[in-house]
Amino acid sequence: MKSEEAFEFVNKLFLENQKTSLSQCEKDIIIGIWEGKTYEVTSQESKWAYQTVKEDVSRLNGRVGLCQGSIS
């Protein structure tokens, strides 16, 4: 599965379970993780500051936990 397909899959789960889609920064993070990139590389290749990426990863982890709870 390509990174864009992986993001679409994850975003679909969020839409179905939380009635909201992921932000552009969260999209960049998911694609970066899928491609094996560090947060630093992800921030360099996107418009997001490194600190923003780190903070959004933390928020995304919380949102994933909420999503997992609703699909378990």
Contacts in CASP RR format, 6 or more apart in sequence:
PFRMAT RR
TARGET T0000
AUTHOR 0000-0000-0000
METHOD contacts of the structure
MODEL  1
MKSEEAFEFVNKLFLENQKTSLSQCEKDIIIGIWEGKTYEVTSQESKWAY
QTVKEDVSRLNGRVGLCQGSIS
1 9 0 8 1.000
3 30 0 8 1.000
3 31 0 8 1.000
3 32 0 8 1.000
3 34 0 8 1.000
3 35 0 8 1.000
4 31 0 8 1.000
6 30 0 8 1.000
6 31 0 8 1.000
6 34 0 8 1.000
7 22 0 8 1.000
7 27 0 8 1.000
7 30 0 8 1.000
7 31 0 8 1.000
7 34 0 8 1.000
10 22 0 8 1.000
10 30 0 8 1.000
11 21 0 8 1.000
11 22 0 8 1.000
11 27 0 8 1.000
13 67 0 8 1.000
13 71 0 8 1.000
14 20 0 8 1.000
14 21 0 8 1.000
14 22 0 8 1.000
14 63 0 8 1.000
14 67 0 8 1.000
15 21 0 8 1.000
17 66 0 8 1.000
17 67 0 8 1.000
17 70 0 8 1.000
17 71 0 8 1.000
18 63 0 8 1.000
18 66 0 8 1.000
18 67 0 8 1.000
18 70 0 8 1.000
22 30 0 8 1.000
22 60 0 8 1.000
23 56 0 8 1.000
25 46 0 8 1.000
25 48 0 8 1.000
25 52 0 8 1.000
25 53 0 8 1.000
25 56 0 8 1.000
26 56 0 8 1.000
26 59 0 8 1.000
26 60 0 8 1.000
26 63 0 8 1.000
28 42 0 8 1.000
28 45 0 8 1.000
28 46 0 8 1.000
28 48 0 8 1.000
28 53 0 8 1.000
29 39 0 8 1.000
29 42 0 8 1.000
29 53 0 8 1.000
29 56 0 8 1.000
29 57 0 8 1.000
29 60 0 8 1.000
30 60 0 8 1.000
32 41 0 8 1.000
32 42 0 8 1.000
33 42 0 8 1.000
37 45 0 8 1.000
39 50 0 8 1.000
39 53 0 8 1.000
39 54 0 8 1.000
39 57 0 8 1.000
40 50 0 8 1.000
42 48 0 8 1.000
42 53 0 8 1.000
43 49 0 8 1.000
43 50 0 8 1.000
43 52 0 8 1.000
43 53 0 8 1.000
46 53 0 8 1.000
48 56 0 8 1.000
END
